[in-house]
Amino acid sequence: MPGSAPASLLHLADRVTARLNEFLAAERDRWASFTPELAQPIDEIRRLVLSGGKRLRPAFCHWGYVGAGGAANDQIDIDAGAAFELMHAFALFHDDVMDDADSRRNQPTTHVVAAAEHAEKGWAGESRRYGEGVAILVGDLAFVYADQLLEEATPAAARVWNELRIELNIGQYLDILGGVSRTRDIVASERICRYKSGKYTIERPLHLGAVLAAPERADELLPHLSNYGLPLGDAFQMRDDVMGAFGDEAVTGKPVGGDLIEGKPTPLLARATRRASPQQLTVLDLVGDPHMSAETVAAIQQVIVDTGALDELEAHIATLTESAVTSLEHAPITDVAKTALVELAEYVSQRSV
């Protein structure tokens, strides 16, 4: 069924989760024995990474690794998957501060939890600043732990890993700049889409897996993996944008219309703006109001539908996904990896969470 997680993804997710649990439990015990207060930042990382998540980045890294000839049960492959989850956690901790998000995966965000503790205990200073400071530091700690899990990586893998981290930060910068400058250009919004999420979710994990398994084949493998990973990465983030505008909070764990409230510069909004009448543009100009009502969110959603922007984006997602899948026909990777990557393409482009 489209949108359902493949069995191979679920199996790998269990192995990566077990590795994360093992690694973070050891770190918690180490620092809590020094002083009990140091259990809290690691507990916050554990709360996020063990509370859910699709484990997509580990999956694409794994199939890049197996596709290049690596063994399915190698420890470096699982460690790389766990590193990706900690890198993603770093981004989420910081992203929640930048977006002033109250919830993540149906749980309060770290800066909200820390601010509430500060207020409850009557500590000195401003609760908000304390909460945001804690979340930033917790994110930084996850960033370092991600690197620690890749200490045994080859130089070629380290180069991919470093480029991935630069691209992620560049993408986040473009995202916040696009939000405040009210970017509504399709080319610019699709560039943001690619760099803030698409590349580091699909293309770069595939690259990392491949060079971990066969660094000597990097020049041969990476262009083919990009032919799959770039269009599918774009489709992944565009699907995320649809959920950010129309998703059910009970399913996504995020507020209904969250991207509209935050004023995210998405390809969906850019398409709606290009197609809108003057009257519809007046409604779309309300995007980015943090105090907008549910009725305003619904009115903006209706304009996006009425302009045909949602249908246009859905068709584009389908085209991108087909391009990614077709590219695998000529990719010099194992057949088992090709089969898994086709399944993952269908899943990430049609998912609802």
N, C-alpha and C positions, 0 to 999 in steps of 0.2 A: 504494500500500500504506500503511495507517495506520501512523504511526510513522516513515515514511521522510521525509527532508527534501525539500521541494519544490525543483524545479530553480531557481525564481526566488530562493529563499533562498541556494542555493549560489553562484549568479552574483553576487548582491549581496555575499556574504561575501568573495568573491575581491577585489572592488573595495575593500571596507573594509580588508581585510588589507593590500593594497598601499599604501593611504594610511597605515595605522599603521606599516608598515615604513619608508616614506619619512620620515615625521615623526620617528619615534624614532631612526632612523639618523642623521639630521641633528643631533638633540639629543645623541646619544652622541658624535659627532665633535666637537661644539662644546665639551662639558665635558671630554672626555678630552684635548683639546689644552691645557686649562688645567692639569690634573693627572690622570695616568692612573687614579688610584683612583676618580675620578668616573664612569668608564665603568660601574662595577659596579651602582649603583642603577638606571641606565637599562637595563642588560642584564637586570636582574631583571624590569623591566616588560616588556621585549621577550620574555623567556622565557615569561612567563605569557600575554600577549595573542597571541603568534604560535604558541603550542603547541596551539591548538585553540579550542574555544568555538563555540557554535552561531550567534552573531551575530544573535540574536533581536531584541534591542533596536534595532539598526540597521535590521532588516527592518521592524519595526512603524513606526518613524519614517519610513522610506522610503515605505511604503504610505499613511501619513497625509499625507505630502507629495504624492505622486502623486494620491491620492484627492481632495485639495483643489485639484488643477490644476497642480501643479508638474511641471517636466520631469524625466524619469527620470535624466538624466545631469548634473544641476546639481551644481556643486562643493559648495555649502553643504549639500546633502543627504548627500553622502559624508563631509564633515567632521563633520556631526552624528552620523553613524553611528560614526565613529572616536571621537568624544567619548563616546558611550555605552559603547563598549568600554573606554575608559580609566576612566570612572566605575565601571563594573562591576569592573574590576581593583582600583581603590581599595577597594571593598567586600570583595573576596575577600582581599586582603592583610590587612586588618584582621580579617575574619571568621576567617581561619586562626589568627591570634594568639588571638582570643577563645575559639575552640574547641580550641586547642592541637592543631591538625591537623598530621599528619606528611606528608600527601601531597595533591596537587591535580593532577588530570589525569595521574595515574600518574607524577608527578614530585615530588621533595621540595619542601616549601613553603619560602618565602624565609626565614622565621625559623629553620627547621631548618638550611638551608644556611649562613646567617650564623653561627649558634651553633657549627656544626661547624668553620668556619674559625677562629673565635675560640679554640676549644679546641685545634685543631691547631697554631696559631701561639703558643700560650701567652701570649696577651695578658692584660693586667690586668683585674680585675673578673670578673663572672659571665657565663659564656657565654650562658645562657638570656636574661638581661636584654639583653645586646648583640644577640642575634638578634631578639628582639621589637622592640627599638628600631629596628633597621634596617628590619624589615618595616613598621612604622608609618610611618617616614619615606618609604619607597618608595611606600607607599599614598598618602601625602599628595602626593607628587610627581605620581603619576598623576592625582590629583584636580585639581591645578593645570593639568596638561596638557589635561585634558578641557575646562576653562574656556577655555583658550587657543584651542582649535579652534572655539569658538563665539563668538569675539570679534565676528564680523560679524552675529550674530543680531539680530533685531528686538527692541524692548523687550517685545513680547508674548511672544516666544519666551523671552526672559530670565526673565520671570515664571514661565513653566511650568517652565523648567530649575531655578530656585531652589526652587520648591515641590516638585519631584521630589526634590531633594537633601535637603530637610528631611524629607520623608516617609520616605525611605530610612533616615535616621539614627533617626527616631522608631521605625520598624519594627524596626531592629536592637536598640534599647533594649528594646522590648517583648519581643523574642525572648529576650534574656539574662535579663530579669526573670522571664519566664514559665518559663524553665528552672530557675532557682534556687528559685522559689516553687512549682514542680511544678504549674503550671496544667494542669488537665484538663477545663476547661469548654469546650464546643463554640463558644459565641459568642466567648469571649475568644481561643481558638486560631484561629478563622477571621479575627478582626480582625488578629492577628499575621501570619497567612498573607497577608492583603491588603497590609498596609503594609510588611512586610519584603521583599516580592518582587513580588507580583502587580501593584501599581500601577506600580512603576517598570520592570517588564518589558514591559507591554503598554499600559495606558491612557495613561500619561504620554508614552512615545515616540510614540504616535499623535497626541496633542495637540501635541507639539513639532513634528512633521512638518507638521501642518496649519497651525499658526500661522507656521511658516517660509514656507510657500507662500502663504497667504492670511490674513494677520492680521486683515483687515477682516471675515472670515467666522467669527471665533472663536465668537461667541455662537450661530451657527447650527450649526457643525460639532461643537464639543466635546461637547455632550450626547449626540449620536448615537454618537460614538466611545467615550464612556464606557459606553453601553448594550452595546457589544461588548466593550470592553476590561476592564471590571470583572469580569464573570462569567468571561471567559476567563483573566484574570489569576489569579483564584481557582483555576480548574481547573489552570492551569499549576503553581502552587505545590503544590496537592494531589497532582498527579502526581509532583512532586519529592519530596514527603513519602513517597509509596509507594516510590519508588526509594531514599530514605534509610533506609527500614526493611527493604526486601527486595532492593535492587539488587545486581547482580553486580559485585564490585569490579573485575573485568577489563574491564567495560563502562563503569561509571560513574567509575572512577578514585578511588573513595572506599571506605573500609572497609565490609564487610558489616555492616548494622545500625548504621551510624554515628549516625543520629539517635536510636536507642535507647540507645546508649552515652553520647551527650552529653545525653540527657534533653530533647530538643527538644519544646516544647509544641505538638504538631501536631494538626490536626483528626482525623487517623487515630487517634492515641492517645486523644484525648478520646472518640471514639466507642467505642473498645474499653473504656475505663473505664466509660462509661455502661451498657454491655451486660454487663459481666463479673459472674460469680458471686463470692462471697467467696473461694473458692479461687483463681479466676483473678486476682482483684485482688492476691492475695499475690504472684503472678508479675509482674504489671504494676508492682508497687512496686519491683521490681529495676531498672526503667528509670532511667538516669542514673548507674549505677555505672561509672566509667571503667575499672575492672579486670575487668569481667564477661567470662566465658569464652564461647567460641563456642557451647557447649551452652546457656548461659543466653540468649544472643541467639536461638537456635533455639526455645527454650521460649516466649519472649515473642512471637516471630513466630507461633507456633502458636496462642497465645491470641488474638492479633489476628484470625487466620483463623477460629478456632472461635467467637468471639463474633459473627461476621458483620460486624464493623466494616469489613473490607477490601471486602466486597461492597457494603456501604452506601455507602462512599466512592466506589467505582467508579461506582455508579449516580448519585451526586451530580455527579461529574465529567462524566458524559455529559449530564446535565440542564443543567449550566452551559454546556457547549460548545454544545448545541443552542440555548440562549437567546441566546448570543452570535451565532451564525450567523444565526438568525432576525431579529435586530435589524438586520442589514445590508440587509434588503429595503427599509427606509424611510430609509436613510442617504443624505444628499445628496452622495455621493462618486462618483467615476468607476467605470464597470463593471469596468475592468481591476483596480482596487484591490479591489473587492468579491470578484472571483474569487480573487485572491491571498490575501485575508484568510480566505476559507473554507478554502483549502488550509492556511494556517498554523494555523487553529483545530484542524483534524484532527491536524496534526503535534504541536503543543505539548501537546495533551491525551492523546495516545497514545504519546509517545516513550518510549524505554527508556534514553536517555542525555541 
